[in-house]
Amino acid sequence: MKSEIHLFLIWENAYPMLDEIAEDISKEFKIMKQIEVVWSKEKFSNNLTQFYGTKLRPNSFKEKHCGNGPFTVLIVKDVSPKYEDRKTSKGIKNVNIRMFDLKLKYRAWTGGGHKIHASNSIKETEHDLMLLFGKYIREVENNNWGQLQNKEKVIRNIEGATGWRNLTHLFVVLNMTVEYVILRNYEDFEKDDYKDGDIDILTNNPEELLFISRAEKIYFNKRRVAYWIRINSQKVYFDIRRIGDNYYDSNWQETFLMNRSLSKEGYFILSNEDYFYSLLYHGLIHKHRMSEVYESRLLKLSRILKIDLPKFNSNKEIWIKILITYMKKNRYLITVPKDYSVFFNKLKVFDYKKDILTQTFRIFRTILVKLKNKIK
């Protein structure tokens, strides 16, 4: 098996065993870099939250258990990785057992608990290197660390801890840490039009994406998915959607992620086919009317996909038929979005999946809005 880059992280409260652990690691792996990292005390809990993808408040048990002082990262090369299934905190996972078993060994050496962190897979290494240092694996392999010397102390917080320089900076980090795809309107990014609208993004791990991006929820209601993220000192708005939220059929959402591709601009977008039919669906199901912008994009995509699509104005029935045919062919269902702020078109030509709870919420909200308008 091809050699792999991994890392061990020794938290402050494991420092009494640091030298012994480093020596033992050197017997199994080539240590490529040893770096001591210092996070600011004020941001330590937020850094932990971003790193582990779970909400950790200041002075949490995790922070007290691990310590909030300097910690050491040892980046290693494993020339003979070996993968097997192991029981982890996230269930049974296929992991590099040479890393995993040593992690358990060192945790025992340091009195139990989680004072030692280690990457279980290449994917986790990518995640950790990007968040800890803003680096790709290839930069480690090429020893591209700038002026950073071995065993040097680095004072820095998690990548993005103080906000994002630009949209590219955010997506560089998301690309290495969480699975996502932009659903539409990425054509506007070059013109910076995202500053005036919102960015629709789908992920299979919304909690981790929210923590890593430091997204702030706009509405209290849990069914609403509107957030803002600080980019270049300003608020940029996102709708962060998840598999199973009925924005689209969950099987279709999984297909979106499976078929996604990395654009030349550096973010993940839908395949042309998924983009065409999802935008057609969005225009017909989620909107009161088809916008000229969507019509233009759909006509352009139809030419790429060789789909005979006439202009919309007097041919709405043909557009509906094209969508229904595609949905039936792939056994996708039209679903009522759980986010009740999303319009749902109940045209009789559409056979949609019933969701009593969601539909009840929508009826109740409509009544409240009408009552509120009467009071005004």
C-alpha positions as CSV (number, residue, x, y, z in Angstrom):
1,M,0.0,0.0,0.0
2,K,1.2,3.5,-0.8
3,S,2.8,5.5,2.1
4,E,0.6,7.9,4.0
5,I,1.0,11.2,5.9
6,H,-0.6,11.2,9.4
7,L,-0.3,13.2,12.6
8,F,-0.4,12.8,16.4
9,L,-1.5,15.6,18.6
10,I,-0.3,15.6,22.3
11,W,-2.4,17.9,24.4
12,E,-0.8,19.9,27.2
13,N,-1.9,17.6,30.0
14,A,-0.1,14.7,28.3
15,Y,3.2,16.7,28.2
16,P,4.9,14.6,31.0
17,M,5.0,11.7,28.5
18,L,5.8,13.8,25.4
19,D,9.4,12.7,25.0
20,E,8.6,9.0,25.6
21,I,5.7,9.2,23.1
22,A,7.9,10.9,20.4
23,E,10.6,8.4,20.8
24,D,8.2,5.5,20.5
25,I,6.6,7.0,17.4
26,S,10.0,7.3,15.8
27,K,10.4,3.5,16.0
28,E,7.3,3.0,13.9
29,F,7.2,6.1,11.6
30,K,9.4,8.7,10.1
31,I,8.7,12.0,12.0
32,M,8.6,14.7,9.3
33,K,7.9,17.6,11.5
34,Q,7.4,18.3,15.2
35,I,5.6,21.6,16.0
36,E,4.4,23.2,19.2
37,V,1.2,25.1,18.8
38,V,-0.2,27.9,21.0
39,W,-3.9,28.8,20.8
40,S,-5.1,32.0,22.4
41,K,-6.9,31.4,25.7
42,E,-9.9,33.5,24.6
43,K,-10.4,31.4,21.4
44,F,-9.4,28.0,22.8
45,S,-13.0,26.6,23.2
46,N,-14.0,27.9,19.8
47,N,-10.9,26.3,18.3
48,L,-11.8,23.0,19.9
49,T,-15.3,23.3,18.5
50,Q,-14.1,23.9,15.0
51,F,-11.5,21.1,15.3
52,Y,-13.8,18.4,16.7
53,G,-17.0,19.5,15.0
54,T,-19.0,19.5,18.2
55,K,-20.1,22.4,20.5
56,L,-17.6,22.9,23.3
57,R,-18.2,25.8,25.7
58,P,-15.4,27.6,27.6
59,N,-14.0,25.5,30.4
60,S,-15.7,22.4,29.1
61,F,-14.7,19.0,30.5
62,K,-12.7,18.4,27.2
63,E,-10.8,21.7,27.7
64,K,-10.0,20.9,31.3
65,H,-9.1,17.3,30.5
66,C,-6.8,18.1,27.7
67,G,-5.4,21.4,29.0
68,N,-5.6,24.8,27.2
69,G,-1.9,25.5,27.0
70,P,0.6,24.7,24.2
71,F,0.3,21.3,22.5
72,T,2.6,19.4,20.2
73,V,1.8,18.0,16.7
74,L,4.0,15.3,15.2
75,I,3.5,14.8,11.5
76,V,4.6,11.4,10.4
77,K,5.0,9.2,7.3
78,D,3.7,5.7,7.4
79,V,5.3,3.6,4.7
80,S,3.2,0.5,5.4
81,P,-0.3,1.6,6.4
82,K,-2.7,-1.2,7.3
83,Y,-6.5,-0.8,7.4
84,E,-9.0,-2.7,9.4
85,D,-12.4,-2.1,11.0
86,R,-12.2,-0.7,14.6
87,K,-14.8,0.6,17.0
88,T,-14.4,4.4,17.3
89,S,-16.4,7.2,19.0
90,K,-18.3,7.5,15.7
91,G,-19.1,3.8,15.3
92,I,-17.3,1.1,13.4
93,K,-14.9,2.7,11.0
94,N,-12.2,1.4,8.6
95,V,-9.0,2.9,10.0
96,N,-5.3,2.8,9.8
97,I,-4.7,0.4,12.7
98,R,-1.0,1.3,13.0
99,M,-2.1,4.8,13.9
100,F,-5.3,3.9,15.8
101,D,-3.7,1.3,18.0
102,L,-0.8,3.5,18.9
103,K,-3.2,6.3,19.8
104,L,-4.9,3.9,22.3
105,K,-1.5,2.9,23.7
106,Y,-0.5,6.5,24.3
107,R,-3.8,7.3,25.8
108,A,-3.3,4.5,28.3
109,W,0.2,5.9,29.0
110,T,-1.2,9.3,29.9
111,G,-3.8,8.0,32.3
112,G,-6.7,7.3,30.0
113,G,-9.2,9.7,28.4
114,H,-8.4,11.7,25.3
115,K,-5.2,13.6,25.9
116,I,-3.8,12.1,22.6
117,H,-5.4,12.7,19.2
118,A,-4.3,10.9,16.0
119,S,-5.6,10.8,12.5
120,N,-7.2,7.5,11.6
121,S,-7.3,8.0,7.8
122,I,-5.9,10.2,5.0
123,K,-9.2,12.1,5.0
124,E,-8.8,12.9,8.7
125,T,-5.2,14.0,8.1
126,E,-6.4,16.4,5.4
127,H,-9.0,17.7,7.8
128,D,-6.5,18.2,10.7
129,L,-3.6,19.7,8.7
130,M,-6.0,22.3,7.0
131,L,-7.6,23.4,10.3
132,L,-4.4,23.4,12.4
133,F,-2.0,24.9,9.8
134,G,-3.9,25.8,6.7
135,K,-1.8,23.2,4.8
136,Y,-2.4,20.5,2.2
137,I,-0.8,17.0,2.5
138,R,1.2,17.7,-0.6
139,E,2.8,20.7,1.1
140,V,3.9,18.5,3.9
141,E,5.3,15.9,1.5
142,N,7.2,18.6,-0.3
143,N,8.4,20.2,2.9
144,N,6.7,23.4,1.9
145,W,6.5,25.1,5.3
146,G,8.0,28.5,4.5
147,Q,10.2,29.6,7.3
148,L,8.8,27.1,9.8
149,Q,11.6,25.0,11.4
150,N,11.4,21.7,13.1
151,K,10.4,21.8,16.8
152,E,9.5,25.5,16.4
153,K,6.7,27.1,18.4
154,V,3.8,28.5,16.4
155,I,1.2,30.9,17.8
156,R,-1.9,30.6,15.7
157,N,-5.6,29.7,16.1
158,I,-7.6,27.4,14.0
159,E,-8.0,28.4,10.3
160,G,-10.9,30.8,10.0
161,A,-11.0,31.5,13.7
162,T,-11.2,35.3,13.1
163,G,-13.2,35.1,9.9
164,W,-12.4,34.3,6.3
165,R,-10.3,36.5,4.0
166,N,-12.6,35.7,1.0
167,L,-14.9,33.1,-0.3
168,T,-12.0,31.1,-1.8
169,H,-10.4,30.9,1.7
170,L,-13.6,29.4,3.1
171,F,-14.0,26.8,0.4
172,V,-10.3,25.8,0.5
173,V,-10.9,24.8,4.1
174,L,-14.3,23.2,3.5
175,N,-12.9,21.1,0.6
176,M,-10.5,19.4,3.0
177,T,-12.9,19.0,5.9
178,V,-16.5,18.3,5.0
179,E,-18.5,17.0,2.0
180,Y,-20.7,19.7,0.4
181,V,-21.9,20.9,-3.0
182,I,-23.2,24.3,-4.1
183,L,-26.7,23.9,-5.5
184,R,-26.8,26.9,-7.9
185,N,-26.0,30.5,-8.7
186,Y,-22.2,30.0,-8.4
187,E,-22.0,31.8,-11.7
188,D,-22.4,35.0,-9.7
189,F,-19.4,34.5,-7.5
190,E,-17.0,36.0,-10.0
191,K,-19.1,39.2,-9.9
192,D,-19.4,39.1,-6.1
193,D,-23.2,39.1,-6.4
194,Y,-23.3,36.7,-3.4
195,K,-23.0,39.8,-1.3
196,D,-26.5,40.7,-2.2
197,G,-28.1,37.3,-2.2
198,D,-27.5,34.0,-0.5
199,I,-25.5,30.9,-1.3
200,D,-27.4,27.5,-1.3
201,I,-25.2,24.7,-0.1
202,L,-26.0,21.0,0.6
203,T,-24.0,18.8,3.0
204,N,-24.2,15.4,4.6
205,N,-22.6,16.7,7.8
206,P,-24.3,20.1,8.6
207,E,-23.2,20.3,12.2
208,E,-19.5,20.0,11.2
209,L,-19.9,22.5,8.4
210,L,-21.6,25.0,10.7
211,F,-18.8,24.7,13.3
212,I,-15.9,24.8,10.9
213,S,-17.3,27.8,9.0
214,R,-18.4,29.5,12.2
215,A,-21.8,30.1,10.7
216,E,-24.3,32.1,12.7
217,K,-28.0,31.2,12.6
218,I,-30.3,34.0,11.6
219,Y,-33.7,32.6,12.8
220,F,-34.4,30.8,16.1
221,N,-36.7,28.3,14.5
222,K,-34.8,25.0,13.8
223,R,-36.7,24.5,10.5
224,R,-35.1,27.6,9.0
225,V,-31.7,27.1,7.4
226,A,-30.6,30.7,6.9
227,Y,-27.1,31.5,8.3
228,W,-24.5,34.2,7.9
229,I,-20.7,33.7,7.8
230,R,-18.2,36.5,8.2
231,I,-16.1,36.9,5.1
232,N,-13.7,39.8,4.6
233,S,-15.3,41.6,7.6
234,Q,-18.8,41.4,6.2
235,K,-21.8,39.1,6.5
236,V,-22.4,36.7,3.6
237,Y,-25.7,34.8,3.7
238,F,-26.0,31.0,3.2
239,D,-28.8,28.5,3.2
240,I,-27.2,25.4,4.6
241,R,-29.3,22.4,3.6
242,R,-28.9,18.8,4.6
243,I,-29.8,15.4,3.3
244,G,-33.3,14.5,4.5
245,D,-34.6,18.1,4.8
246,N,-37.1,17.5,1.9
247,Y,-35.7,20.4,-0.1
248,Y,-35.2,17.7,-2.7
249,D,-35.7,13.9,-2.5
250,S,-33.1,12.5,-0.1
251,N,-31.9,10.0,-2.8
252,W,-31.5,12.8,-5.2
253,Q,-29.5,14.8,-2.6
254,E,-27.2,11.9,-2.2
255,T,-26.7,11.7,-5.9
256,F,-25.8,15.4,-5.9
257,L,-22.9,14.7,-3.6
258,M,-21.9,11.6,-5.3
259,N,-21.7,13.3,-8.8
260,R,-20.3,16.6,-7.7
261,S,-17.1,18.0,-9.2
262,L,-14.5,20.5,-8.2
263,S,-14.8,23.7,-10.3
264,K,-11.7,25.4,-11.7
265,E,-12.5,28.2,-9.2
266,G,-12.0,25.8,-6.3
267,Y,-15.5,24.8,-5.0
268,F,-17.7,21.8,-5.5
269,I,-20.6,22.2,-7.9
270,L,-23.3,19.9,-9.3
271,S,-22.9,17.9,-12.5
272,N,-24.5,19.5,-15.5
273,E,-27.4,16.9,-15.4
274,D,-28.0,17.4,-11.7
275,Y,-27.8,21.2,-12.1
276,F,-30.2,21.3,-15.0
277,Y,-32.9,19.1,-13.4
278,S,-32.5,20.5,-9.9
279,L,-32.8,24.1,-11.2
280,L,-35.8,23.1,-13.3
281,Y,-37.3,21.6,-10.1
282,H,-36.4,24.7,-8.1
283,G,-38.0,27.1,-10.6
284,L,-41.2,25.0,-11.0
285,I,-41.7,23.8,-7.4
286,H,-40.0,26.3,-5.1
287,K,-40.9,29.5,-7.0
288,H,-44.1,31.3,-7.8
289,R,-42.8,31.8,-11.3
290,M,-39.8,30.9,-13.4
291,S,-37.3,33.8,-13.4
292,E,-35.6,35.0,-16.6
293,V,-32.2,34.2,-15.0
294,Y,-33.2,30.6,-14.4
295,E,-34.7,30.3,-17.8
296,S,-31.5,31.5,-19.4
297,R,-29.4,29.1,-17.5
298,L,-31.7,26.2,-18.2
299,L,-31.7,26.9,-21.9
300,K,-27.9,27.0,-21.9
301,L,-27.7,23.7,-19.9
302,S,-30.2,22.1,-22.2
303,R,-28.0,22.8,-25.2
304,I,-25.0,21.2,-23.4
305,L,-27.1,18.1,-22.5
306,K,-28.8,18.0,-25.9
307,I,-32.3,18.3,-24.4
308,D,-35.0,19.8,-26.6
309,L,-36.2,22.7,-24.4
310,P,-38.3,25.5,-25.9
311,K,-38.6,28.9,-24.3
312,F,-40.7,28.9,-21.2
313,N,-43.3,31.7,-21.9
314,S,-45.9,29.6,-23.8
315,N,-44.4,26.1,-23.2
316,K,-44.7,25.6,-19.4
317,E,-46.4,22.3,-19.9
318,I,-43.4,20.9,-21.8
319,W,-41.0,22.0,-19.0
320,I,-43.2,20.3,-16.5
321,K,-43.4,17.1,-18.5
322,I,-39.6,17.1,-18.9
323,L,-39.2,17.3,-15.1
324,I,-41.9,14.7,-14.3
325,T,-40.4,12.2,-16.8
326,Y,-37.0,12.6,-15.3
327,M,-38.3,12.2,-11.7
328,K,-40.2,9.1,-12.6
329,K,-37.3,7.6,-14.5
330,N,-35.0,8.0,-11.4
331,R,-37.8,7.2,-8.9
332,Y,-37.3,10.6,-7.2
333,L,-40.2,12.1,-5.3
334,I,-41.4,15.7,-5.1
335,T,-41.2,16.6,-1.5
336,V,-42.6,19.3,0.8
337,P,-39.6,21.2,2.3
338,K,-39.3,21.1,6.1
339,D,-38.1,24.7,5.8
340,Y,-41.5,26.4,5.6
341,S,-40.0,29.6,4.3
342,V,-39.5,27.8,1.0
343,F,-42.5,28.2,-1.3
344,F,-44.1,24.9,-2.4
345,N,-46.1,24.8,-5.6
346,K,-49.1,22.5,-5.2
347,L,-50.0,22.3,-8.9
348,K,-52.2,19.3,-9.5
349,V,-49.9,17.9,-12.2
350,F,-47.4,17.1,-9.4
351,D,-47.7,14.0,-7.4
352,Y,-45.7,14.7,-4.2
353,K,-44.7,12.8,-1.1
354,K,-47.1,13.6,1.8
355,D,-45.5,14.8,5.0
356,I,-48.3,15.5,7.5
357,L,-46.2,17.2,10.1
358,T,-44.5,19.5,7.7
359,Q,-47.8,20.3,5.9
360,T,-49.4,21.0,9.3
361,F,-46.6,23.4,10.2
362,R,-47.1,25.2,6.9
363,I,-50.9,25.6,7.4
364,F,-50.3,26.8,11.0
365,R,-47.8,29.4,9.8
366,T,-50.1,30.6,7.0
367,I,-52.9,31.2,9.6
368,L,-50.4,33.1,11.9
369,V,-49.3,35.3,9.0
370,K,-52.9,36.1,8.1
371,L,-53.7,37.0,11.8
372,K,-50.6,39.1,12.0
373,N,-51.6,41.0,8.9
374,K,-55.1,41.6,10.2
375,I,-53.7,43.1,13.4
376,K,-51.6,45.5,11.4
